[in-house]
Amino acid sequence: MGCSQSGGEKKYAADKNKKNQESGAAGSNREQDKRQAKEENKEYAMTMQFLSQVQLLKRLPKDQHPLLAAACVPVEFKAGHVIIKQGDAGAEFFVIKSGEASVSVSKGDAAPVKVATLKSGDYFGENALLRDEPRTATITADSALSAFKITREKFRELGLNERLQFANRKAVGGGNRRVLDAKPPTPKTEQERALISEALRKNQNIQTMVALDDQRVKNMVDVAWKEDIPAGHEIIKEGDLVADYFYIVQEGSFEVLINEQEGTAGESKNITTVSKGGSFGELALLYLVPRAATVKAVNNSVVWVIDRTNFKRILMKVSDDKMKEYIKYLDKAEILNPLLSQEKQAMAQALVEMHFTKDEVILLQGEPGTTFYVLYEGEVSITKDG
């Protein structure tokens, strides 16, 4: 004869089964929570690792990296998406993790002009957070783009406006620039080309700055234009900050005058005369300093003119291999870490190799500074007050 369970036994069995189910569900949830926490920790560690490699953030103390990583919000943008728009109020700062974006600037009613490309490790949006100003450029995703976003609130809470050294992004933000008046090249005879070439090769200041090879000389000759200068005309004025042209004398002569009493309108002293085949005006273009002397036409003269843009573009042009080498040196300069890769490339293009002999003085304490140096070979000693 079979046995049957009592009502109490049935209830006990049902309660036990329910508890087992609840226990199993709780265990499953715990495992799920563990997996989720593990995944979050992994993403957090990857974020910290990426941020530690961003040039801009390398100066941030290590103990601040976890706080920075926690403040970052990952965002994704599709190709063609406008991330920030020029003129809009800004409340977010971005660091690109992967992908590329275009920077474009518009002036007035003119169509936007692309001024830069941003890549992994580059950043944007800091100006609106630093100075509460409208966005100075439009940033558009060129491809699928991943980035980390930091809000204004977190940006200031972490003190990033004080702790980070942001680059002066004039090249990206645009701005008013003086328009350079460059004229079309003038056709030249073989004799005229020879005179210009010889004048360039004889200019010691240029030769000191750069190796003037045949190609550079030819390019300079090609862009020069001819101008007539009447007698008595001051083609260059001492102290003038507007230094846009380099001159080679084709006909006539010029006297070079220096004011002996600095800061006053005293009498000028003639220190030399530049005649046919001579040249002048290169120092202010090479070093971005005021004109060092007044140059005045002694008689009706003819000069060849080369504008600053072409002058520097031709003289400073370097090969792709040399550019990569320069960028490696710039990457080692900690003060340049905030610069974008494209800004470093522009800086590398402007670099000029200079060579110094042992015991030669490069910089002298007390003199105005107009040149920035990156040492790539040899050693220097630094002395102060004697």
C-alpha positions in Angstrom: 0.0 0.0 0.0 1.5 3.3 -1.0 2.3 6.2 1.3 1.0 9.7 0.8 2.4 13.1 2.1 0.6 15.0 4.6 -0.4 18.7 4.1 2.4 19.9 6.3 5.0 17.9 4.4 3.8 19.2 1.1 4.1 22.8 2.3 7.6 22.2 3.6 8.7 20.8 0.3 7.2 23.8 -1.6 8.9 26.3 0.7 12.2 24.5 0.3 11.9 24.5 -3.5 11.1 28.2 -3.5 14.2 29.0 -1.4 16.4 27.0 -3.6 15.1 28.9 -6.7 15.6 32.3 -4.9 19.1 31.2 -3.8 19.9 30.2 -7.4 18.6 33.5 -8.8 20.7 35.5 -6.2 23.8 33.6 -7.1 23.2 34.3 -10.8 22.7 38.0 -10.1 26.0 38.0 -8.1 27.9 36.4 -10.9 26.3 38.9 -13.3 27.3 41.8 -11.1 30.8 40.4 -10.8 31.1 40.2 -14.6 29.8 43.7 -15.0 32.2 45.1 -12.4 35.1 43.3 -14.0 34.2 44.7 -17.4 33.8 48.2 -15.9 37.2 47.9 -14.2 38.8 46.8 -17.5 37.3 49.8 -19.4 38.4 52.1 -16.6 42.0 50.7 -16.7 42.0 51.1 -20.5 40.8 54.7 -20.2 43.6 55.4 -17.7 46.2 53.9 -20.0 45.0 55.9 -23.0 44.9 59.2 -21.1 48.4 58.6 -19.7 49.6 58.5 -23.3 48.0 61.8 -24.4 50.7 64.5 -24.7 48.5 67.2 -23.1 47.8 65.1 -20.0 51.4 63.9 -19.3 52.1 66.8 -17.0 49.1 66.0 -14.8 50.2 64.4 -11.6 49.8 60.6 -11.6 47.4 60.7 -8.6 45.0 62.8 -10.7 44.7 60.3 -13.5 42.1 58.1 -11.7 39.9 61.2 -11.1 40.3 62.3 -14.7 39.4 58.8 -16.0 36.3 58.7 -13.8 35.2 62.1 -15.2 35.6 61.0 -18.8 32.4 60.0 -20.6 32.9 57.9 -23.8 31.1 59.3 -26.8 30.8 58.1 -30.4 30.2 60.1 -33.6 29.4 59.1 -37.1 31.3 60.4 -40.1 29.9 63.8 -41.1 28.6 64.6 -37.6 29.2 68.2 -36.5 30.5 67.8 -33.0 30.9 71.5 -32.1 29.8 74.5 -34.2 31.6 77.9 -34.4 29.8 80.6 -32.5 27.9 78.2 -30.2 28.3 78.3 -26.4 30.6 75.6 -25.2 30.2 73.3 -22.1 32.4 70.3 -23.0 36.0 69.4 -23.7 36.9 66.4 -25.9 40.0 64.1 -26.3 39.9 62.0 -29.5 40.5 58.2 -28.9 40.2 57.1 -32.5 39.2 58.5 -35.8 39.8 61.9 -37.4 38.0 65.3 -37.4 38.2 68.5 -39.5 38.6 71.9 -38.0 37.0 74.7 -40.1 36.7 78.4 -39.5 34.5 80.9 -41.2 34.9 84.7 -41.3 31.8 86.8 -41.8 29.7 85.5 -44.7 32.6 83.6 -46.3 32.4 79.8 -46.6 34.2 77.9 -43.9 37.8 77.1 -44.5 39.5 73.9 -43.2 42.5 74.8 -41.1 43.5 71.6 -39.4 42.9 67.9 -39.0 42.6 66.3 -35.5 43.6 62.7 -34.8 43.9 60.2 -31.9 45.3 62.0 -28.8 44.4 65.5 -30.1 41.9 67.6 -28.1 39.4 70.4 -28.8 36.8 72.5 -27.0 39.1 73.9 -24.3 38.8 77.6 -25.2 35.1 77.7 -24.4 35.8 76.2 -21.0 38.9 78.2 -20.2 37.5 81.7 -21.1 33.7 81.3 -21.3 33.9 82.3 -25.0 31.9 81.0 -27.9 33.3 78.1 -29.9 36.0 79.5 -32.2 35.8 76.8 -34.9 33.6 74.0 -36.2 34.7 70.4 -35.6 33.3 67.8 -37.9 34.0 64.0 -37.7 35.7 62.9 -40.9 35.2 59.2 -40.0 33.6 57.2 -37.3 35.1 58.9 -34.2 35.4 57.8 -30.6 36.3 60.4 -27.9 36.2 61.1 -24.2 34.1 64.0 -23.1 34.6 66.1 -19.9 31.9 68.5 -18.9 32.6 72.1 -17.8 31.6 71.2 -14.3 34.1 68.3 -14.0 36.7 70.3 -16.0 36.7 73.0 -13.3 36.2 70.7 -10.4 39.4 68.9 -11.3 41.2 72.2 -11.8 42.2 71.3 -15.4 42.1 75.0 -16.4 44.9 75.6 -13.9 46.8 72.3 -14.0 47.1 71.8 -17.8 49.2 73.9 -20.2 47.1 74.4 -23.3 48.7 75.5 -26.5 47.8 78.9 -28.0 45.5 77.6 -30.8 45.6 80.7 -33.1 46.1 78.5 -36.1 43.0 76.6 -35.3 40.9 79.4 -34.0 41.6 81.9 -36.7 42.0 85.6 -36.2 42.8 88.8 -37.9 46.0 88.8 -39.9 47.8 91.5 -41.7 47.5 91.0 -45.5 50.9 90.7 -47.2 51.1 92.5 -50.5 53.0 90.1 -52.7 53.3 90.9 -56.4 53.6 88.5 -59.3 57.1 87.5 -60.4 58.8 89.7 -63.0 60.3 88.0 -66.1 64.1 88.0 -65.9 67.0 87.9 -68.3 69.9 85.4 -67.7 72.0 88.3 -66.5 69.4 89.4 -63.9 69.0 85.8 -62.7 72.7 85.5 -62.3 72.8 88.8 -60.3 70.0 87.7 -57.9 71.6 84.2 -57.5 75.0 85.7 -56.7 73.5 88.2 -54.2 71.8 85.4 -52.3 74.9 83.4 -52.1 77.0 86.3 -50.9 74.5 87.1 -48.0 76.3 85.9 -44.9 73.3 86.0 -42.7 71.3 83.7 -44.9 74.3 81.4 -45.4 74.7 81.2 -41.6 71.0 80.1 -41.2 70.6 77.6 -43.9 72.5 75.7 -46.7 71.5 77.7 -49.8 71.6 74.9 -52.4 70.9 75.4 -56.1 67.2 74.5 -55.8 66.6 77.1 -53.1 68.4 79.8 -55.0 66.4 79.0 -58.2 63.1 79.1 -56.2 64.0 82.5 -54.7 65.0 83.9 -58.1 61.7 82.6 -59.6 59.4 84.5 -57.1 61.3 87.9 -57.1 59.6 90.9 -58.7 61.2 94.2 -59.7 60.4 97.7 -58.3 61.7 101.2 -59.0 62.7 103.2 -55.9 63.1 107.1 -56.3 66.1 108.9 -54.8 65.6 109.8 -51.1 62.9 107.2 -50.5 63.3 105.2 -47.2 62.6 101.7 -48.2 63.2 100.4 -44.7 62.8 102.4 -41.4 64.7 101.6 -38.3 62.6 100.1 -35.5 59.7 99.2 -37.9 57.9 96.1 -36.8 56.3 95.6 -40.2 59.1 93.7 -41.9 57.8 91.8 -44.9 60.4 92.1 -47.7 63.9 91.2 -48.6 65.7 93.3 -51.3 68.4 92.8 -53.9 69.8 95.9 -55.7 69.7 95.7 -59.4 70.6 99.4 -60.2 71.6 102.4 -58.0 72.7 102.4 -54.4 71.3 102.7 -50.8 72.8 104.1 -47.6 72.3 102.3 -44.4 71.6 104.6 -41.4 71.5 104.0 -37.7 70.2 106.4 -35.0 73.1 106.8 -32.6 70.9 108.0 -29.8 68.5 105.1 -29.1 64.9 106.1 -28.4 65.3 109.6 -29.7 64.9 111.3 -33.1 68.6 112.2 -33.2 70.9 112.4 -36.1 71.5 109.1 -38.0 74.9 107.8 -38.9 75.7 106.2 -42.3 77.3 102.9 -41.5 77.5 101.4 -45.0 76.3 101.7 -48.6 74.7 98.9 -50.6 75.1 99.0 -54.3 74.4 96.8 -57.4 74.4 93.1 -56.4 74.1 93.8 -52.7 71.1 92.8 -50.5 69.4 93.8 -47.3 66.3 93.2 -45.1 66.9 89.5 -44.3 67.5 89.8 -40.5 64.0 91.0 -39.6 62.5 88.2 -41.8 64.7 85.5 -40.3 64.4 86.5 -36.7 61.0 88.3 -36.5 62.7 91.4 -35.0 62.2 95.1 -35.7 64.2 96.6 -38.5 67.7 97.3 -37.3 68.5 100.3 -39.5 67.0 102.7 -42.0 67.8 102.1 -45.7 67.5 105.1 -48.0 67.9 105.3 -51.8 70.9 107.5 -52.7 69.7 107.9 -56.3 67.0 106.5 -58.5 67.3 102.8 -58.0 65.9 99.4 -59.0 65.5 96.4 -56.6 64.3 92.9 -56.7 61.8 92.1 -53.9 61.0 88.8 -52.2 58.1 88.7 -49.8 58.3 87.2 -46.3 56.0 84.2 -47.0 58.0 83.0 -50.0 61.3 83.9 -48.4 60.6 81.7 -45.3 58.8 79.0 -47.2 61.7 78.4 -49.6 64.5 78.8 -47.0 62.8 76.7 -44.3 61.6 73.9 -46.5 62.8 70.5 -45.4 62.5 67.0 -46.7 60.0 64.6 -45.4 62.7 62.5 -43.7 64.2 65.5 -42.1 60.8 66.6 -40.9 60.2 63.3 -39.2 63.6 63.6 -37.5 62.7 67.1 -36.3 59.3 66.0 -34.9 61.1 63.3 -32.9 63.2 66.0 -31.2 60.1 68.2 -30.6 58.3 65.2 -29.0 61.1 65.1 -26.4 60.6 68.7 -25.4 58.2 68.5 -22.5 57.1 72.2 -22.9 55.7 71.3 -26.4 53.5 68.4 -25.2 50.3 70.4 -25.4 50.8 71.0 -29.2 48.7 69.0 -31.7 50.6 66.7 -34.1 49.7 69.1 -36.9 51.0 72.0 -35.0 54.3 70.2 -34.3 54.6 69.5 -38.0 54.2 73.2 -38.8 56.8 73.9 -36.2 59.2 71.3 -37.7 58.8 73.0 -41.1 59.9 76.3 -39.6 63.0 74.9 -37.8 66.4 75.8 -39.2 69.5 73.9 -38.3 72.2 76.1 -36.7 75.7 74.9 -35.9 78.0 76.4 -33.2 81.7 75.9 -32.4 83.0 75.1 -29.0 82.9 78.1 -26.6 80.7 80.1 -28.9 78.1 82.2 -27.0 74.6 81.3 -28.2 72.5 83.4 -25.8 73.7 86.3 -23.7 72.0 87.1 -20.3 70.2 90.4 -20.4 69.7 90.6 -24.2 66.2 90.5 -25.7 65.2 87.0 -26.8 63.8 86.3 -30.2 64.8 82.7 -31.0 63.8 79.4 -29.6 66.3 76.5 -29.7 66.0 72.7 -29.6 69.3 71.0 -28.9 69.7 67.8 -30.9 73.5 67.2 -30.7 76.3 68.2 -28.3 76.1 69.9 -25.0 75.8 73.4 -23.7 76.6 75.1 -20.3 74.3 77.6 -18.7 75.6 80.4 -16.5 73.8 83.1 -14.7 75.0 86.4 -13.3 78.6 85.8 -14.4 
